[in-house]
Every structure is written in structure tokens, then in C-alpha cells.
Amino acid sequence: MPGLKVATALALGLAVQSARAPFVPTPPDVVDRMLVLAGVRATDVVYDLGCGDGRIVIAAARTWGARGVGVDLDPARIEEARQNARRAGVEHLVTFRVEDARDTDVSRATVVTLYLVAALNAQLRPRLAAQLRPGARIVSHNFPIGDWEPDRVEVFRSADGQARTLYLWNAVGRVGP
């Protein structure tokens, strides 16, 4: 098994170095908890950075009538997200873009959702602090944002039996980088 440990360490090192999060779908019950924790309403604009198949912004649009923007580096995931939005009947409320989350303008967002690696969350912190307005909320699944102190933390077991942690930051615009 030493070879496996070396391969795993190498893979983790490369993932942290590139700060590219692998696609790991957020279970539906966790999506719902994230959006409830953020207090999503119809007036919100929800950005999901690293959106994968689009399930978070689609759920925000379908359940609360919120507008949504999903960004992901993978064109295949973005196409899948667009198809999922069409099937859910919310394509008029959501848009999806092939884009690096580190380059995304989040100034229109009132809610930002994240399920990225810790290194990428830390890289996003200055952009979030600079662009989000007071009253904006960030919810991150399983990974904090550097040493930012969250306003709330929820620890629970999801329907699939996995331990989950959600972090919430309110009024991010008041927090400096």
C-alpha cells in the first residue's frame, strides 16, 4: 500500500497546487440545507462557484424563484447544467458560464455557494471581500474560507450518512480581506 499513499499524496498535492476542485455532486438534502441556511428568497441572485451540474442554482430557482449564475471550468458540466435547467423549467432564471471562479465578478450576487477545496476558497477570499455588498451571504460546504470566522456553522449527517459541515458568513462586505 505504500505506492497508493504516494499516489494519493501526489494527487492531493497537484489538486492543492492547481486549486481545481474535483466534481463531487452535493447531495440534494445538503443543497436544501445550504439554501435554507443562506435564507434564499425570490429577490436573491445566487452564484455557485464551481457549479458542476448546476443543482444548487437550479434548486434556488425552482424552490424560491431566485435568479442564479453558475460557473465552472468544465464545458461538459456547463452543458449538463444548462440541460438540467431546461428540464427543471428554470432556464429563464439561471445562466451558466465556462469560467474560472477566481476570475468571476460576484458583485451582483446576494448569495454565493461554494463546495471547493480549501486552497481555492482561500484564493477567492479577497474577491469576495472586495465585491460582495453588505447583506450578501456565503455558504460553503465542508471547507472554510481561510481564517475568516463564520457567523454560523452547522454540522450534521446527510441522508447518505456522511458527516457534513456548512459554514455561513453574513454581510461579507463589512469584512476586510
Secondary structure per residue as TSV (DSSP state, phi and psi in degrees):
chain	resnum	aa	ss	phi	psi
A	1	M	-	360.0	-10.3
A	2	P	H	-58.3	-36.3
A	3	G	H	-61.3	-38.0
A	4	L	H	-65.6	-41.0
A	5	K	H	-63.0	-42.0
A	6	V	H	-64.2	-44.7
A	7	A	H	-62.8	-41.7
A	8	T	H	-64.1	-44.9
A	9	A	H	-61.2	-42.4
A	10	L	H	-62.2	-45.8
A	11	A	H	-61.8	-43.6
A	12	L	H	-63.8	-41.6
A	13	G	H	-60.9	-43.3
A	14	L	H	-66.5	-39.1
A	15	A	H	-63.8	-41.6
A	16	V	H	-70.1	-40.9
A	17	Q	H	-61.9	-45.4
A	18	S	H	-82.9	-17.5
A	19	A	T	54.7	36.0
A	20	R	-	-103.7	122.3
A	21	A	-	-81.4	137.1
A	22	P	-	-71.7	156.8
A	23	F	-	-78.8	112.6
A	24	V	-	-129.3	107.6
A	25	P	-	-60.7	137.4
A	26	T	-	-79.3	126.0
A	27	P	-	-60.1	148.9
A	28	P	H	-54.0	-40.1
A	29	D	H	-68.3	-29.4
A	30	V	H	-74.2	-40.0
A	31	V	H	-55.3	-49.5
A	32	D	H	-59.5	-43.5
A	33	R	H	-65.3	-37.6
A	34	M	H	-61.4	-45.5
A	35	L	H	-71.4	-36.2
A	36	V	H	-67.4	-44.0
A	37	L	H	-58.5	-38.9
A	38	A	H	-75.2	-11.9
A	39	G	T	67.5	39.8
A	40	V	-	-60.7	137.4
A	41	R	-	-132.1	172.5
A	42	A	T	-61.8	-25.6
A	43	T	T	-82.9	-4.2
A	44	D	-	-81.5	155.2
A	45	V	E	-118.6	109.6
A	46	V	E	-97.5	123.1
A	47	Y	E	-105.9	130.2
A	48	D	E	-114.3	110.6
A	49	L	E	-89.5	115.4
A	50	G	T	84.4	52.6
A	51	C	-	-74.2	-15.2
A	52	G	T	56.4	-122.5
A	53	D	T	-84.3	5.7
A	54	G	-	86.1	6.8
A	55	R	H	-60.0	-31.2
A	56	I	H	-73.6	-49.7
A	57	V	H	-69.3	-31.1
A	58	I	H	-65.2	-44.2
A	59	A	H	-63.1	-40.1
A	60	A	H	-62.6	-40.3
A	61	A	H	-71.2	-45.9
A	62	R	H	-66.9	-43.6
A	63	T	H	-83.8	-41.3
A	64	W	H	-114.7	-7.5
A	65	G	-	76.3	15.4
A	66	A	-	-71.9	155.0
A	67	R	E	-84.7	155.4
A	68	G	E	-147.8	151.5
A	69	V	E	-132.7	125.6
A	70	G	E	-115.2	136.7
A	71	V	E	-126.8	143.6
A	72	D	E	-156.7	151.9
A	73	L	S	-76.7	-21.5
A	74	D	-	-93.2	112.0
A	75	P	H	-59.2	-33.0
A	76	A	H	-66.1	-38.9
A	77	R	H	-67.1	-39.4
A	78	I	H	-64.5	-41.9
A	79	E	H	-63.0	-42.0
A	80	E	H	-61.2	-42.2
A	81	A	H	-61.6	-43.1
A	82	R	H	-62.1	-42.3
A	83	Q	H	-64.3	-41.8
A	84	N	H	-62.5	-38.7
A	85	A	H	-65.6	-40.9
A	86	R	H	-61.3	-47.5
A	87	R	H	-61.2	-34.9
A	88	A	H	-81.3	-9.0
A	89	G	T	75.0	24.9
A	90	V	-	-120.4	16.1
A	91	E	T	-60.5	-21.6
A	92	H	T	-76.6	-14.5
A	93	L	T	-104.5	-16.1
A	94	V	E	-127.8	150.6
A	95	T	E	-131.7	153.3
A	96	F	E	-132.0	138.1
A	97	R	E	-133.0	140.0
A	98	V	E	-78.7	111.8
A	99	E	-	-163.9	150.9
A	100	D	-	-81.3	125.7
A	101	A	G	-55.4	-29.9
A	102	R	G	-70.3	-14.5
A	103	D	G	-108.9	-0.4
A	104	T	-	-75.6	131.2
A	105	D	-	-80.1	112.3
A	106	V	-	-103.4	14.4
A	107	S	T	-64.2	-23.1
A	108	R	T	-86.2	-10.8
A	109	A	-	-73.1	139.9
A	110	T	S	-106.0	-19.7
A	111	V	E	-137.6	134.0
A	112	V	E	-121.9	130.0
A	113	T	E	-113.1	143.6
A	114	L	E	-136.2	138.0
A	115	Y	-	-142.9	71.7
A	116	L	-	-122.0	174.4
A	117	V	-	-74.3	156.3
A	118	A	H	-57.3	-40.1
A	119	A	H	-62.2	-39.7
A	120	L	H	-71.7	-39.7
A	121	N	H	-56.4	-44.8
A	122	A	H	-63.0	-37.2
A	123	Q	H	-67.8	-29.1
A	124	L	H	-78.7	-20.5
A	125	R	H	-51.3	-50.2
A	126	P	H	-60.4	-38.9
A	127	R	H	-65.8	-44.5
A	128	L	H	-62.4	-45.1
A	129	A	H	-64.4	-38.1
A	130	A	H	-77.7	-33.6
A	131	Q	H	-102.2	-28.5
A	132	L	-	-77.1	140.8
A	133	R	-	-86.9	157.1
A	134	P	T	-52.7	138.2
A	135	G	T	99.3	-16.9
A	136	A	-	-69.4	150.7
A	137	R	E	-123.2	145.8
A	138	I	E	-121.8	133.2
A	139	V	E	-123.4	125.0
A	140	S	E	-117.2	134.4
A	141	H	E	-93.5	116.0
A	142	N	S	72.4	-15.1
A	143	F	-	-129.6	128.5
A	144	P	-	-72.7	178.5
A	145	I	-	-112.7	90.1
A	146	G	T	53.5	-133.5
A	147	D	T	-100.5	15.8
A	148	W	-	-60.2	129.7
A	149	E	-	-81.2	117.0
A	150	P	-	-70.9	154.1
A	151	D	S	-77.8	-25.8
A	152	R	E	-154.5	145.3
A	153	V	E	-131.1	131.2
A	154	E	E	-118.2	126.5
A	155	V	E	-116.5	130.4
A	156	F	E	-159.4	171.3
A	157	R	E	-103.4	127.7
A	158	S	-	-79.1	172.9
A	159	A	T	-57.7	-26.3
A	160	D	T	-85.4	5.5
A	161	G	S	86.6	0.4
A	162	Q	-	-83.1	143.5
A	163	A	E	-73.0	132.8
A	164	R	E	-130.0	149.0
A	165	T	E	-131.2	130.3
A	166	L	E	-114.7	135.4
A	167	Y	E	-113.5	135.5
A	168	L	E	-123.7	133.8
A	169	W	E	-121.4	129.2
A	170	N	E	-105.0	152.3
A	171	A	S	46.9	50.9
A	172	V	G	-58.1	-30.1
A	173	G	G	-57.5	-19.8
A	174	R	G	-83.2	-9.6
A	175	V	S	-100.6	131.7
A	176	G	-	-79.8	167.4
A	177	P	-	-67.2	360.0
